[in-house]
Amino acid sequence: MSGAGVPQIDDDELKEIAKAAKKLKLKVAVVAAQWHQPIMDGLVGGADRYLSAVGLDDYTMVRVAGSFELPVVAAHTTKNYDVIIALGVVIRGETPHFDYVCQAATDGLSRLSISTGKPIGFGLLTVDDEAQAVDRAGLPGSKEDVGRSSAHAAVTAALEISRLKK
């Protein structure tokens, strides 16, 4: 079920995250695909709302053609940014192309995060149809806001990594 198990973030937690993020002067890049623009607008909007809520509204937005390009462009952002949020949408079609793109993007982002030690918020929707994507896009009436939750995951991972390094 869409949205089941998503962590709830209250205002006090947002304030604590903002305080810690400000202290670390986290630099954030959002790498977002362009396919399925209305859904992508929702994902980007969710990430933007979260980043603004935690005082990280001075981030860099990088747009790429599709989800397949997310890992390679995200790789270049790891040189100058502490947190990367990758957003994309792949909707199943009639060919195996869906499987190849989903696997390549997922594997690429995962390997990149591990090899660089940089947290990457995984905001890649891999869905069977447009309705499932809309349900997760953070749009009015959506059950889930993957843009927001992937931004939260990446920022809080960066904070935890900083604590572990001390």
N, C-alpha and C positions, 0 to 999 in steps of 0.2 A: 504494500500500500504506500502510495506517495506521501511523504512527510512523516511517516511513522518513525519514531525514535530520534527525531531531530532535537538536538540540545536547545533548551530555552535559555535565552540570555536576558537577564534583567538589567535594569538601569545601573544598579550598583556594580555589577560585573563589568558593564561597558565603561564605567568611570575608572575602575581599576586597570582595565586593559589600556585605556587612553593614557593614564598616568605612566604606566610601564613603557608603552610605545613611544611616548614623548621623551622619556628619559633615555631610551636607546636610539632615538632619532632614526627610526626605521624608514628606509626608502622602499617604496612599493611600486611595482609595475603590474599592470593588468594587461594581459595578452588575450585578445578576444577575436574570435572568428567573425566573418561577415555573413555566412550562409544563414538563412532563416532569420532575417532581420528583426521582425517583431519579437521573436523569442529572445534573440540576442539583446535587444533593447531591455527586456526584462531582467536578464542575467546581469548585464552591465549596471543597470539601475540598482539592483540588489547589492552588488559589490560596492557601488558608490555610496549608497545609504549607510552601509556598515562602516566603510572607511571614514566617512564624515562623522559618524557617531563616536568613533574612537580617535578623532583628531588627526587622521591620516589622509585628509582630503587633498593634499598636494602630492598626488601620485601621477605616474606616467601611464598614459593609455597607448597601447600599440595594437593596431588592427591588422589582422592577417586574413587572407582569402578564406581559408577553411580550417577545419579542425586538424587536418593532417599536418599543417604548417605550425601548429602550436608548439611542439617540442623544439624545433630548430630555432624559432624566434625566441622562445623562452630561454634557450641556452645562451643566447647573446645577452639577455637581460641579467643573467646571474652574475655577470662581471661587475655591474654597477648598482645592483639592487639587492636588498636583504630579503624581500618577500615578493613572490610572484604568484599571481592569481591567473590561472588559465581557464578561459571560458569558451565553450563551443557547443554545438548541437549537431548530432548525426542522427538522422531519421532513417529507419530501415526501409530499403527499397526492394526491388525485385531481383537484385543481383548480389553476389557476395561482396561487392564493394564496401558495403556497410561494415562487414566483419573486418576487412583489411584496414579501413580507416580507424575504426574504434580500437583495434589491437595496436596499431602503430602509434596512435596518439597516446594511449594509456601507457604502453611500454616506454615510449620515449619520455614522457613526463615523469614517470616513476624512476627510471634510470637516471635522469637528469637531477632529480631531487636528491637521490642517494649519493650520486657521484660528487655533487657540489656541496652537499650539506645544507642547501637552501630549501626552505619550505615552499612548496608549490601547492596552492589551493586548487583542488581538482574539481573544476566546475564544468566538466564535459558531460552533457546529457547524451546518453545513448539509448534511444527510445524506439518503440515500434511504430508510433504514429504521432502526428502533430498534437493531438489532444494530450498525450502523455507529456510532451515537451511543455505545452502551455501550463499544465498542472504543476510543473516544477520551476517555472520561469520567474516567479515573483511578480507576476502581473496581477491586476485586479481579478479576484476570483480564483487565483492559483492556490493549491494546497501547500505548496512548498516554495521556498526562495533559495534556490541553489547558489545564486550569485552571492547572496548574503552569507550563507553557511560555508561556502568555500573560502570567502574572504576571512571569516572568523577562524576557520581551521588553519589557514596559513599564518595569520597574525599571531594567534595563540601558540602555534608551533614555534614561531620565531622567538617568542618570549620564553618558552620552555627551553629551547636550545641555548639561549643566553644564560638562563639560570644554571643549566648543566655545565656550562663552560667555566663557571666561577669556582 
